Amino acid sequence: MNTTPRPLGSSPVFVGPLGLGCWPLAGMTRAGVTREAAVATVQAAVEAGISHLDTAYCYGQHGESEQAIRAALAAIGPAAREGVVIAGKCGIHWEADASRDPPRRQAVDGRPERIRAEVEESLARLGTDRLDLLYLHAPDPAVPIEESAGELRRLLEAGKARAIGLSNASCDQLRRFAGECPLAACQMHFNMLQQDIGREILPWCLSHGVAMVVYWPLMKGLLAGRMHRGQTFPTSDSRHKYPMFQGEEFARNLEFVDALRTIAAGLASRAEAAGAGREPVRLPDLVLAWTAEQPGITSVLFGATSPEQVAENARALACDLDDEARHQIRAAILARGPVAGRRAV
């Protein structure tokens, strides 16, 4: 993998090809994530050369993800903050909802005053005076996106952020946002099985110099090869809401994963025969390396909840695909066909 830092649009911020997605560290979608584990995970990422840390105001009911980043950087040392890119998000918060289990719901709020308040609170939680990249987490249907963009532009001008991004948006919303605020980055989900952004959003970003940061490259562990046939997910695990983890769809996806394992083994064998093989090529290496080299993809976020998972994913930095592996991956994706990936409400 080419590990040269990549620019976020025309902003002064550069990121590596891999970043740590810090949503799992909040412990809201995975059981058993302790504060100690969250801090150790961030620390392990930075020490492994993964210096792009992606968090959000709503990653935890009380900013647990942001707090873990602050504690990890403090443990590494005073110079750690200058060596990392902290990407934050505003515009979504948690509200109590007794009708749900657990009794909470996400609320989208893109009003300028709410955006500014969330950013100030995030900065305090992180113990820093600026975010390197600040996204509007999602457009608010009740607020014209131009109003939200205008506030983010003012935060950029005030030095509260070095670059501005927009996440989970349509192409029209990207256009309107960019008309009011310099847009450096867009964040959307993308992986071998979910490539919808390639139809319109990614081409638009490419043509307008907007960096694309993607999440779910391993599709919640599916493409990391950690799952098995017959596996089910408890209601405390968000994966139980996705059709791709159920029934026949899940079985077909596991067959696709088996095909990827074969491709990874072949790549390792060819590298060894050429005298370049160092370690076996594992599934996450193959998947992350492929994702990071796709045209228009600037940085790839992987989730982790332990230093061991960080080390496993960071190995992808040393993975170099060859043309045979690329051809086989394309064929496997075509053979798998359309995927039912939309989350149930």
N, C-alpha and C positions, 0 to 999 in steps of 0.2 A: 504494500500500500504506500502511496506517496504521502508522506507525513508532513510535507511543507505546509506551513500555516496559510490559510486561505482568507481572502478579504471578505468582510461583510459589506457587500455593495461598495459604495464610494465612501463609507465611513472610515475612521482611523482604526477600527477594531479588526483584528485577525483572529481566527480560531483554527484549531486542529481539525482533522477529519473526523475524530471521534469526540463526543462529549458525554458527560454523565447526566442523565435525566433524573432529577431528584424527587419526582413525585412519589415513587415507591417508599422513600425514606420517611414520608409522613405517617406510614402505617395504616392508612385508611383503605387500602385495597389489598393488603397482605397482612395476615395475622402474625403476631410475634415479633414485629420490628421494634426493637428497643432504641432508646436514645443513644445508648453506647454503640450499638451496631450501626446506627445511622452516621454517627460521627466518624467511626472507624472506616466506614465505606467511603466517605468523602475524602478522608485523609489518604486512603489507599489509592484513590483515583489520582489525586494531585501528585503523589509520589511516583505513580506509574507513568506520568507524563500526560494524563488526561486533564487538561487545565481549563476546559470549557464546562462550567457548572450551570445547569439549567434548572431554575426553580420558579416559584410563583407565590404571590400573596396567599392564595388559597391552598397551597400544598401543606395541608394540616389545618385543623380548626383554629389553631393558635400559632400558626407559622412554624410548625415543628421542622420543616425542611430548611427554612432560612436559618433557624437557630442552630441546626446541625452543621450547616456550612460555616457559620461564624465560629463555632466551637472547634471545628476541625482546622480551620486556618490559624486559629490562635494556638492550637497544639503544635502545628508545624513550625511556626515562628513568625516574627514580625514582617518578614519580607514576603510571606506567602500571598498576601492580598495583591501585590503588584504583579505576581506571576500567574494570576488566573483571570479568566473572563467570566464574570458573573452575569448571567442573563436572568432577568426577572420578568414577571407578568403582573398586570393589574386588570381590573374590570370584572373579576369574579370573586365572590365571597360566600361564606357559609351562613345560612340562617336556620333557626330551629324550625322543625316541622314534625309535630307529634303524630302525623298520619303515616310517617315512614319508619322503617326499621333498618339502620339506626335513625333516630329522630332528627334528621337534618336534610337540607337540600342546598344545592348550589344556586346562587342568585347572580345573574349577569347584570352589571350596573356600569354603564359607560358614561355616566354624567361626569363632567369635568371636575367638580368638587370631590366626587367619590374617588376618581382616578388619583388626584393629587394626595388625598388622605391615605390611600393605600400605599402609594409610593413612599411617602414619608415614613409610614409604619414599617414597610419592608426595609428601608435603609437603616432604621433603628435596630430592627431584629438582626440584620446582617452586620451591623457595626461598621458601616462604610458610608462615605459621603456621596457615592454615585454608583449607578448600575452601568456596566459596560454595554449592555444591550437590554432595552426595555420594550416588551411587547404589550400591545393590547391583547389580552388573553382570548377574547372573542368579541365580535361586534354585538352591541346591544340593540335588539330590534326596536326598542322604545326610544332610542336616542339616535339622531342622525350621525352617521359615522364621521362626518366632517367635524362635528363638535368634539368628539373623543380625540380625533387626530389633532385638532388644534391645541388641546391641552397637552398632548404628548409632545407637540412641537415646542410649546412653552417650557416644558420640563427639560427638553434637549437644550434649548437656548439658555436655561438657567444652570446647566452643568449637572443636573441630577441624573442624566444619562448621556452616554457617549454615542449611542446609536439607537434607532427606533425600529421596531418590528411589528408585524401584525400576524396573529395566529388564528387558525380555524376560520378562515374567511373565504368568500367566493371571489372570483376574478373581478366582478364588478365592484365589490367592496375594496379590493386592493387598489383598483384604479381611483376610486373616490378618496380613499385614505391618502394615497400618494399625491393627490392634488392639493392637500392641506398640510402635509408633513413629509419631510425627507424620509423615504422608506428604504432601510438598509437590508432588512431580512423578512422573510415569511417563514412561519413554522406550520407544517402540516404532517399528517401521518403518511407513511410510505414504507412499503416493504415488497418482497418478491410476490406476495399474494394480493397486495392492495396498491395498485399503481394509478388510481384515478387522477391524481394531480398531473399526470403526463398528458392528459387531453387538452387542458386549457391553462391551468394555473402555472405549471412549470414553464411552458413556453413563454407565457407573459413575463414571468420573473426573469428568464434568460434574456429576453429582448429589452428589458428595462433595467438591467444591472442590479437586480434584487437577489440577494443570497437566499438559498433554500436550506433551511434546517429541518431535518425530518426526525420524527419519533416513531416508536413501534417498529424498528427495523427487524426485531426478533419476534414480533407479534406476541407480546406478553409471554415469552418463553417457548412458544410453539416451534419457531425456527431455530431455537437453541438446542432442540432435541431432548428436552427434559420431560417430555410427556409420553404416555403409553396408551395403548388401546384399552378401552374400558374405563379410563380415568374420568372421574367426575369432580366437580368443583363446588365447595360449600357456598352458601349465600354470602358469606363474608369475603369471598373472592370474586372480584368483578368479572372474571372470565365466564362465570356461569350464565351471564346475560348475552353472550355472543354466540350466534349460530355456528360459527366456525369451530367452536369447541364442543359441539353436540352432534350426536347421531352420525348419519352418513357423511355429512360435511367434515366432521372431525376425523373420521376414518380415512377419507380421501386426502385430507391434509397431512395425516401421518404417513401415508404412502408417498406423498411428495417429499416429506422430510427424509424418508428412507432413500429416495433417489438422490437427494442432496448429499447424504452420507457417502454414497457410492462415488459421487463426483469429487468430494473432498479426499477420499482415499486415493483416487486416481491422480489427483493433483499432487498429493504427497509422494506417491510412487515416482511420478515423473521428475519431481524436484530432487528426490534422492538419487535417481539414476543419473541426473545431470550434475550431481555433486553439490547441490544447493540446499538439500534438505537438512534442516536443523532439528525440528520437532514435528510430530504428526500434525497434519492440518485437521483441525476439529471443525465441527459444524458452525459454531459462532464465528470462527475465523473466516470461513468461506462466505457466510451471509453478510457479515459486516464489511468485508473487503469489497464484495460485489456492490453493495449499496453505496459505499463511499466513492466509488468510481463512476457512478451513473452521471451522465451529462446534466449539469445544472444543480447537482446536489453538493452543497458546500460543507455541511457538517451533519453527522449522524449521531443521534442521542440513544444511548442504551441505558436501561434501568438496571439497578443492582441494589441488593440489601445486605451485602456482606463483602469484606475484602476479597474473599475467594471468588465471588462472581465478578468483581472488578478485574482481578488478575486473569480470569478466563477470557473476558471480553477484550482486554487490552492486548492479548496475544494477536489479535487481528491486525495490529499495526505492522506486524512482521510478515503478513500474508500477502503474497503476490500471485494474482491469478494469471493463467496463461490463456491463449486463444481457445484451446480445446475445452478448458473448464467453462469459459464464457459461452461457447457454443452449446455445451451440454446443459448449462443453466437455462439458457433461452428455450431449449427444447423441452426441458422439464416444466417450465412455466406454461408453455403453450399446451402441453399435454394435460396439465392440471385443469386448465380452463377457468371460467369465471368462478369467483368465490363468494359465498354468502357471508359477508363480513359485518353487516350493520348490527350494532348493539340493540338489544331489545330495551324498551323503556322500563 
